[in-house]
Amino acid sequence: MKKVLNIILSVILCLSVVSPCFAIQSFAETGDETTLKFKDGKFRILVFADPQDDVNPCEETLDLMYASIEAAKPDLVVFTGDNIHGPSPVLYRSKKRVEKAIRQIMEPVTSQNIPFAIVYGNHDDEGGVSTETQLAIYQSSPGCLMSAGPDDITGCGNYNLLVWSSDGSRPMCNLWFLDSGTYGEKGVSKYARIEQDQIDWYTSTAAALKEQY
């Protein structure tokens, strides 16, 4: 199972959209078709966690994803990690099969051109195909808003996204995404954590953007 801490953190970050925050920089320009915008004062996020599938995803999982999208009609879909089961013998060290697995599990979202964002879990790259390689696969899909983030801090996928007003004239709130890693140090902690350099990046970026806006 994906570590509980990462799930909780991701949910908290997604729920933070209820608080206005104007001092943010977006990775999606306001003229882009994937720009995130409020609609009639509302913005809806659908979260998928722990599919943990391989090249043959569970049919029931895909059915549930399609049904959830139909019911929620989300403005953004967020995958909170363990999107694939990296250590599966089927996927182990195979970029080709990892790509197939990713495209299969993303099909309910990408087929409907819904913007999506990703953070990784502890299993995604456990089979030896790096998160950077997987990022390139995600970014080749329509609607992907994920970014690798700064290359001088811990992790792959430390980034933020603006949600704009309905008319696209101003940012209304922000979503932060942080890579909480995989496994911790032996004898210290089973799972990894958000590191100090990531916290420093978050605080310095937020402060600079607050000053700017």
Backbone hydrogen bonds, N-H to C=O, Kabsch-Sander energy under -0.5 kcal/mol:
donor,donor_aa,acceptor,acceptor_aa,energy
7,I,3,K,-1.4
8,I,4,V,-2.8
9,L,5,L,-2.6
10,S,6,N,-2.3
11,V,7,I,-2.5
12,I,8,I,-2.5
13,L,9,L,-2.5
14,C,10,S,-2.3
15,L,11,V,-2.6
16,S,12,I,-1.0
17,V,14,C,-1.4
18,V,15,L,-1.6
19,S,16,S,-1.8
21,C,172,M,-1.4
24,I,22,F,-1.6
27,F,160,N,-0.6
29,E,27,F,-0.5
32,D,29,E,-1.8
35,T,32,D,-1.9
38,F,164,W,-2.5
39,K,42,K,-3.1
42,K,39,K,-1.2
46,L,76,L,-2.4
48,F,78,V,-2.6
50,D,81,G,-1.9
52,Q,82,D,-2.5
53,D,83,N,-1.1
62,L,58,C,-1.9
63,D,59,E,-2.4
64,L,60,E,-2.3
65,M,61,T,-2.3
66,Y,62,L,-2.6
67,A,63,D,-2.4
68,S,64,L,-2.6
69,I,65,M,-2.4
70,E,66,Y,-2.2
71,A,67,A,-2.2
72,A,68,S,-2.9
73,K,69,I,-2.6
75,D,44,R,-2.6
76,L,44,R,-1.4
77,V,115,P,-2.1
78,V,46,L,-2.6
79,F,117,A,-2.6
80,T,48,F,-2.2
80,T,78,V,-0.6
85,H,53,D,-1.9
86,G,84,I,-1.1
86,G,123,H,-0.9
88,S,85,H,-2.3
91,L,88,S,-1.1
92,Y,88,S,-1.8
93,R,127,G,-2.3
94,S,91,L,-2.4
95,K,93,R,-0.6
98,V,94,S,-2.3
99,E,95,K,-2.7
100,K,96,K,-1.9
101,A,97,R,-2.5
102,I,98,V,-2.7
103,R,99,E,-2.5
104,Q,100,K,-2.1
105,I,101,A,-2.3
106,M,102,I,-1.7
107,E,103,R,-0.7
107,E,104,Q,-0.7
109,V,106,M,-1.4
110,T,106,M,-2.8
111,S,107,E,-2.3
112,Q,109,V,-1.2
113,N,110,T,-1.3
114,I,109,V,-1.6
116,F,143,G,-2.5
117,A,77,V,-2.3
119,V,79,F,-2.0
126,E,123,H,-1.2
128,G,125,D,-1.7
130,S,128,G,-0.7
134,Q,130,S,-2.1
135,L,131,T,-2.5
136,A,132,E,-1.6
137,I,133,T,-1.2
138,Y,134,Q,-2.4
139,Q,135,L,-3.0
140,S,136,A,-0.8
140,S,137,I,-0.6
141,S,138,Y,-2.0
144,C,141,S,-1.5
145,L,116,F,-2.6
153,I,150,P,-0.7
157,G,148,A,-2.7
158,N,148,A,-1.2
159,Y,157,G,-0.8
159,Y,177,F,-2.0
161,L,175,L,-2.5
163,V,173,C,-2.6
164,W,36,L,-3.1
164,W,162,L,-0.5
165,S,170,R,-2.7
168,G,165,S,-1.9
172,M,163,V,-3.1
173,C,163,V,-1.6
175,L,161,L,-2.7
177,F,159,Y,-3.2
180,S,178,L,-0.8
184,G,190,K,-1.3
188,V,185,E,-2.4
189,S,185,E,-1.9
192,A,182,T,-1.5
198,Q,195,E,-0.7
199,I,195,E,-1.9
200,D,196,Q,-2.7
201,W,197,D,-1.9
202,Y,198,Q,-2.5
203,T,199,I,-2.7
204,S,200,D,-2.5
205,T,201,W,-2.5
206,A,202,Y,-2.5
207,A,203,T,-2.2
208,A,204,S,-2.4
209,L,205,T,-2.5
210,K,206,A,-2.2
211,E,207,A,-2.0
212,Q,208,A,-2.0
213,Y,209,L,-2.4
